[in-house]
Structures are given as structure tokens and as C-alpha cells.
């Protein structure tokens, strides 16, 4: 049976190769199907998070508030520092970029010297790197590592004060920065006392309402910031946002009328996340495009939901520590052996055998229970505690996600790969290893 299956796979692969070779031999471009397929996207980039539209629906109040706070720049005065709060996908970053771009235009018209520098603190998350990023924006060739921090600060201070201007520094996802220390905020909020010609103002963006709890009282007092809170979008507001982007992103008539309301309703359930809505719409259209469909339908949205969820889980699995990967591999082995549900004890037995094969330390069963809880929190598994009466309680575990993409991701790890496991022999692995 195995040889028969392998024969079918080999025949299918030979057919594909033969088709490609034949296409090349006959001068057929292998991208011909893409060129001749129905056109759906006019400009897919407008559905990405990085795109800032010319108008932001349902954010007029926040735009006006931020504009009034930054308006003193046009008079050569220093604006207040601003903290902007709101859950993911509520338009915080888009609003800040929109308002600051308008401010730059107004400054040019009025002849006011203003520099606006955006920093994503998820990527640039240390005191040194923030200062180095500012120095580079000011035209100074400072390496991202290697210099004493005090030296970088002196370079920044001298460069800012070279001419009279206002420097506005946007710290997006500022919570990622301050959780590692608030020295950079202390430095930047006190820099104005050392400048003679110029002024510095900060805009902090965060989805963590507790970010202030990480700040030293001295930093809080020197911030003296204003606050703007961004509420989540509701389903009707998300429909307006999607309709605005869809007009720019797609050719006329390619979206079924129920697609936008459906995407909006799903995203409204996820705390009014506009990013989620835009991702759903974009991925749905990409699926329709791959299928050669001339229309994006509700069914494409349903497929997009599964794809996005799988992509998120795959990325989560890829970043798991080794012990959690070994544990998850053990669960997959149990699943492949025919078990839909399994107990902590069964998983622990397989886990211990795998650790010995790979050469990693075996954790205690109590610690493994903690790792199982973490996998449950990530949504990779479903863990339920079941009472066995006088026999006590046990945890019943079930894999909640498609296992094929998880298997492929686990096998990327060189330690797990050293077991010589492949998709073909994974089903028989428990027998092979004598678990």
C-alpha cells in the first residue's frame, strides 16, 4: 500500500515537471495564468496597516484634539507631551501620522522649522537605540550599538540645538520600551532644560492602559502630558472604514455585497479592531484571486479566517522555547496514533522519551503542567480539568488547531529535526520509539 501511495505521488510530481518543461519548450510563460486571471486588486497596499488614508472616518474628535495640542508648534512654542491610549486597531498610529503629516505641511507653508521622527519601540526598544535612531534622523552617523550612551546623547543634543526648531518624537508601542526601563523618557523629558535654540516634544502611543505604573515618579512629573483615549470601532464604523479602503483597493463589482458587512461584524467582535477587518478583507481577496474567482464572496472570508488564525498560531509555535516544542510534538504524536484526547500523564511519558532522544533536560511534571497552560492560553490546545470522583482530578487535553502546519513548523527546529522525523513516518513514531 505504501509503495502504491509513493508511486502515485511520484507520478503526480512527474506530471507537474513534464507540464513545466513542456510549457518552457513551447515558449509558454509560466505566469500566463496570473496575467490572464480575473483582476481583483487595483491597489492592495491600501489594505495594509502601514497605509495612511487622506481621511480617517470616525476619528474627527481625536484628530481635532491632537491638532490643538500640537498647534503651538506653528507659533514657535513647545507643545505638550501627549500619551495616546487605545486597543489594537483603533486608529491610534494612523491618526498620529495623519495629524503630524498635516502639521509638517503647515510648517512648510509658514516657514517654521519642525522635525517629526517616528520610532516603533517594538523594534527599537532600548535607551541607546532610541537615541541612536534620533541621531540618525538628525543626519548623524551613529551606530545602533557600540558607543557609550552618554556620548550618543551629547551627539543628539548638539544636533538638535544646531538650529532653532521643534523636534517631535513619536514613540509607538511605548510600553515595550518603558517595561525595560524609563531612562530614555527621563532623558528626553529633561532635554529641553539643556537646549538653547530648540524644543523637544514627545508623543507616546500604547495599548497598555497601565503603562504609567512602570514609570518613575520623576519621569511622570517631567512628562506633564496630555492624554487622548481611542475607543474601539463598532460594526457600522468598521463598515465605513472598509468601504473607504475597498473603493481604492478593488476594481468595481468584485466584492459581493455581504463581504464588507461580514468582515466588519467579525472584527467588531474582536474589540473593534480595524486591522483585523482590513486583514480579513485583504486575505479574502487574495484567496479569491488564487482560486481564479472573479468575485470575493462570504465563503472566501470564511477561508481567510482559518488562514489568518493558522498563520498566527504557526508564528506562535515558531517562537516557542524548545521544551514547549518537544511537548507539543508529543501531543501531535499521540493525536497521530489515534488519540483525540489525552491526559497530562500520557503526554509526560511521551515527552520524557523525546527529551532523552534529543538530549535535553527533562522538566518535572508540575512544570510541564505550567507549559500546557501556556499552550492553552495561546489557543493551540484546549485543556479541561475533569473530576474522577474519589480518584481525584485529571486534565484532558485536545489539539485545537490543524496539525499539518504545526508539524511543518516544529520540524524546522534542528533539535527536533535530529530525530529524523518526517511527515510520512510521524504516524508510526510511537511504535518506533517504543513509547
N, C-alpha and C positions, 0 to 999 in steps of 0.2 A: 504493500500500500504506500509505504514511504517512497519507494523508488518511482512508483506511478505518479505521486504528487510532484516529486522533484522533476520528473520528465515533463509534466505539464508546465511547470514554472520555466524550465529551460526552453521549451517550445515557444512559450509566450514571449520570453526575452529575445529569442532568435527572430521572432516575427517583428518585434519592435525595431531591432537592429536592422533587419532586412528592409523595413519601411524607410528608416532614416537614410540608409545607404542608397536605396532606390531614389529617394527624394533628391539627394545630393547629385546622384548620377544623372538625373533628368533635369537638373537645374531648378528644382522647386525650393523656394526659400522656406525653411522650417518654421519661420514666424508668419507664414502666409495666413494661417488660421486666425492669428491675432489681428492681422491687418484687415481681414475681411469679416470679423465678428461684429455683431451689433455694437454701436457706440453708446456707452452709458455715461462715462465721465467726461465732463467738459473741463473741469479743474478739480482734481481730488484733493489738492493741498488745502483748499478752504475748509475741509472737514477735519483737519489736523489741529491739535491743541496749540501749536505754535502760531497759527494764523490769527491775526487781529483784524476783525472786520471794521469797516468805516463807521458802522453804527452798532451799538450794543443794546439789544432790546431788554427792557425791564431792569435797567441799571441806571436810569436817569438820576435818581436821588443820590446814589453813591458817587456818580460822576461829578455832580454839582458840588457835593461835599468835599471831595478830594481836590477839585479845581479851586475851590475857595481857600483851602488850606495852602495850596501851592502858589496862589496868585501873588503874594508878596515878592516872589522872585522877579516879577516884571518891574517892580519899583526898586530893585536892588537891595531888598530886605531879605532877612533869613526866614524861611518858612518853618513852621513847627515840624518836629518829627512825627511820623504817623505809623500807627500799628493797624494793620488790616486783618480782620478775623473772618473766617467762614469755612464751611466744609469744602472738601474737594469738589471741583466742578461748579462752583458758584460764581465764577467770573471775576475773581479777585485779580489774578495776574493780567487777564485781558483788559480789565478796567484801568489798572495802573499803567500798562503800556499805552493804552489809548489816550489817557489824560496827559501822560508825560510827552507823548509824541506831539500832541496839540500845543503843549507848553513850549516845546522846542521851536515849533513854527512861529509862535507868538514872540518868542525871544529874538528870533532872527529878524522878524519884521521891526521890532523895537530897538534892535541893536544891543540887546542885553546878552552878556556872556554867561552861558549856562551849560554845564556838562552833566549829562544823566548817564549813570553807569548801572547796568543790571547784573546781579550776581545770583546764580542758583546755588543756594547753600547746601543742597543735596550733593552737589559735585564739588563745590569749593567750601569746605567745612571746617577750616582751622583759621586761627588768628593770622598766622603767617600768610596763608594762601589768599585770604581776603585782601590783605594789604598789598600783596604782590599783584593781584588782579587789578586793583585800583591804580597801582603804579603803572601798569601796562596800558591802562586806558588813558593815562596822562602822558603816554609816549616814552616811558622809561623802561629800559630792557632789564627787568628784574626777573631772575629765575623763580620758578614756582617752589623750589626748595633750595636750601643751602646757605642762605645768608642769615646773620643774626636778625631777629625780628625787630630789634631797636633800629638797626640800620635801614631796614625796609621802611619803617615808619618815618624816619628822617627824610628818605627819598620822597615819600608820598607827601609829606607836609611841605617840603620845599617846592615840589612840582605844583601843588595846588595853589600855593601862595605866590607863584611866579607872576601871575596877572590877577586883576580883580575879576572875580567870578563867583557864581554859586554852583556848588557841586552837590547833586542829589544822588545818593547811593541807594539802590533798591536791593534789599536782601530778601529774596524769595525763599520760602520754606525756612525761615529764620530759626525755627525751633530746632532744626538739625544742627545748627551752629551753636546755639546757646546751651544745648544739652551737653556739649563738650567743653563748655566754659564761656563766660561772658566778657573775657578780657577785650575782645575786639570791639564790643559795644561800648565798653568803658573808654577805650582809646578814641573811638570815633565821636562819641558824645562830648568828650573833653577837648577835641582838637581845635574847636573854634576859639578857645581861650589862648591858643598859641599862634593863631593866624592873624595877619595884619590887613591883608587886602581881600581875602576871600572868606567864604562861608560854606559850611557843610551841613546837609540835612539828610536824615535817614527815613526810608520807607521800609517797614518790616511787614512781610506777608506770611501768614501762618494759618493752618487749620487746627492748631492746638490752642484751645482757649486757656490752658493752664501755663502757657509759655512764660508768663511773668513770674511764676513760682520758682523758676530756675535762675532768676536774676538777683544779683546782689543789690541791697537797698541803695547803695551809692549810684549804681547804674540806673535804677528806677528814678531816682531824684534828678539825675542829669538828663534823662530821656525827655521828661516833660512832654510826653507825646499826646497826640490826639488819637482817637480810636474810631474806626469805621467797621461796622459789622455787616457782612453779606449774608442775607437769608437764603435758604435753598430755593430753587425754582420749583413751581408747581407744574402739573402736566400741561396746562394751557400755555404757560410761558415757554416751556420747552418746545412745544409745537411751533411757536413763533420763531424761536431760535433756529430750529431745524429747517423751517420753511425758508428763512432768510438765506441760510447756507446752501440749501438744496437748489435754490434758483441760480446760484453761482457755480455749483458743483456739477450739476447734471444737465443733460440735454432735455428738451421739452418732452413730456409724456412718458419718461422711462420709469417713473415711480407710480406704483399702484396707490390709490387714494388712501388706503388704510395703513400704509407703511409708516408715514410720519407720526400719526396718532399713536400707533402701536409702539414705536421706538420711544416716544415721549412718555407714554404711560409706564413702560418698563423702567425708564430712567428715573421717573418721579418716585417710584417705589424705593430706588436706591438713593434716598436723601436728596432728590432733586439735582442729580449730578449731570450737568450739561456735557461733560467729557464722555460719560458713559453713553449718552444719547448720540453724540457725534460718532463715537466709535462703532456703535451698533449700525448706524446708517451707512457709514463708510464700508465696514466689513460685509454688510448685507449686499451692497452694490458690487463689491469685489467678488463675492461668491457668485452672484448672478452673471457677472462678466466672464468668470472662468467656465461657467456652465453654458455659455453662449446664448443666454436668455436676453431677449430684447426689453424685458421689464423686470423691475425689482419688486418682489412680492412679499407678503407676510411670511411665507414659507422660508424665504431667504433670510429673513430676520431671525426666525427660529434657529436656523442653521448657524447664523452669526453668533447667537447667544452661546451655543455649545462650543463654538470655536474660540471665542474670547475667554470663556471660563477655562477651557482646556489650556490655552496659552498662558493664562495667569498661573495655573497650577503647575505647569511644566517649568515655568521660571522659578516658582517657589521650590520645587523639587531640586532644581539645578543648584540652588544656593543652600540646600540643607547641609548640616555637618555630616561627616562620614557615618557616625553611629546611627543617625536617623535614616540615612540612605540604606544601610545594612538592614535595619529594622523593617523599612518599607519593602525592601527586596524579599525579605522573609514572608511578609504578608502576601506579596504577589505570588510567591511560590505556593503558598497554601491555597490561594484562590485558583491557581492553575491546576492544582492537584484535585480540584473538585469541591473545595470547601467554600461556601458563600459567606459563612460567618465563622469566626474563630475567637478563642479566649486568649487572655494575656499569657497564660501558661504555655499554650501551643506556640504562640509567636516567640516566646522567650526560648523555647527549645530549639527552634529553627535559627533564631538569632545567634545563640551561643555557638552552634555548629558553623555558621557562616563566619563569625569572628575568628574562630580557630583557623579556618581555611584561608582567610585574608591576612591574618596576623595582626589584628587589632585587639585592644583590651576589651574584656567582657564587662559590661556595666551590671550593677545589681538590678534585681527585678523591680525594686522601688524606683530606681532612676529610669528604667525602661517605661514604667507606668507614666512618668512625667513626660517622656518623649512621645508616648502615644497620645497624651492630652494635647501636646503641641501640634501634632499632625491633625488631630480632631479640630483644633482651633483654625487651622489653615483650610479646612474643608476637604482635605484629601481622603480622610476616613470618617466613618461615623461610629462613635463609641458610646455604648449604653451600658449602665450598671444594672445587672439583673440579680434579684434576690433568689437564692436557692433554699430558702427556709432555714432549717437547722444546720444546713451545710454552708451557711454563710452567703456571701455575695461574690459575684464574678463579673468581669467586664466582657461584653460581647462586642466584637469589632467587625466592621464591614467596610470594604473599599467602596468609596462613593463616586469615583471618577473612572473614566475609560483607562484601562491599564496599559494599552499599547504605547501611547506617548510617554507614559511614566517609565515603562520598561526601557524605551529607547534613551531616555534622559539618564536613567540610572547607569546604563551600560556605557555612558560617556566617561564615567569616573574610572580612572585607571586601576584603582584598588578592586572595584567590583569586576572590571573587565579582566583582571588577572585570574578570576575563577574559570575563565573560558566559557562563560555562559553566553548563549545566543538565543534569539527568539525561538529558534527551532527546537533547542534541547531544554528550554526552561520548564516545559510541562513535565518532563521526566526527572527534573533535578533533585527532587526529594528522594526518589528511589536511588539515584546515582550516588548521592552523598550519604545515604543510609540514615536519614533523619527519623 
